[in-house]
Amino acid sequence: MAAVLTFSLAGLTACSGSSAYCDELKKNQDAAKPDAGDMKPTLDKMKKVRDKAPSEVKDDWTVLVDYLEASEAAKGDPSKVQDLASQASKVSEASQKITKHAKDTCKIELKS
């Protein structure tokens, strides 16, 4: 969960071209700084970005959104938390792909 919740934007520059995805990513950059007490605004923003994401990273955004939704649903349940922990490498990999794509395609630096 930390990989998803702690990535932050640094060195934001203009998106290349007029990509709807880059525009949505830039517009919802504060999703990188979620309120741990209320994940709904973060999830809503991440879903907007996911919905505009190109095929190269759409599945990766889905991994992050699904993970956050599962985290919210876990509500401290030890077995659910353990299931989430087992997904850490998948979430980390998705986050890395999104970060690389954001830099290469949108000229947005995402830091984890």
N, C-alpha and C positions, 0 to 999 in steps of 0.2 A: 504494500500500500504506500509505503514511503516514496518509492520511485514515481508513483503517479502523483502524489500530493505535493512533492517538494520540487518538481521541476519549475524553473522560473525563467522568465524572458530577460535577456540582456542583449544589448547592442541591436535593438530593433531598427531595421531599415525598411525602406519601401519594398513592397512585393514586386517581383518582376512581372510585367504584363498586367493584365486585369483579371487574373484568375479569381473566381468566386471563392475558391478554397483559401487562397492567400488572404483575401480580404476578410473572410470570416475568421480565420486564424488570428489576424491582427486585431480585429474588432473585439474578439473574445479572449484576449491575452490575459485578462485578470482571472480566468478560470485556473490559471497556474497557481493562484494564491487562495485556495479554498478556505472557507470558514468550517473548521472541523465540527462545529455545532450544527451546521445546516448545509448539507451537501447538495441540496436540491438546486440552488443557483449554479453551482459548479457543474453538476450533471447536465442541466439544461444547456449551458454554454458548450460543453463538450459534445453534446448531441448535435447541436447546430454545426459545429466544426466537422464532426463525423459525417453529417448528411451532405456536406459540400466536398468532402475529401475525394480525391481521385482514387481510382482503383488501386494504385500502388500502396496506399496507406489506409484505405477504408477499413479493411479487416483489423488493422492495428488499432485504429480508433475504437472499433467495436470491442476489442479486447479490454481497452482502458475503461470504456463506459460500463461494460459488463462487470468488470472487477469492482468499480466503485459502487455499482448497484448492489452487488453481492456483499460488499463491505457494509453498506447501510443496512441491508437485511440481516446481517450476522448479529448485530446488536450484542456483541460480546459472547455469543454462544461458542464455547470452546471447540466443538467439532467443526463449526462453520469457519471459525478463525483459522483452524488448522488446515482446512481445505483451501482457504485463501492463501495461506503461507506456501502451500504446494504450487501455487500459480505464480509465485514471485519471478521465476526466470522467464516465463512467458510474457508477463507484464513488462519486465525490464527490457526484453528483446523488442517488444512492440514500441515502447517508449524511445528506444534507441533509433528504430527505423523512422519514427515520426520526427525525431530531432534532426536526423540527417536529411530527410526529405524537406523539412521546413527550411533548413539552411540552403540546400542545393536549389530548391525550386522557388521559394518565397523570399530568400535572403533574410530570414528571421532566425536569430540565434536562440535556441532553447537550451537551457542548462539544466542538468539533473543534479 
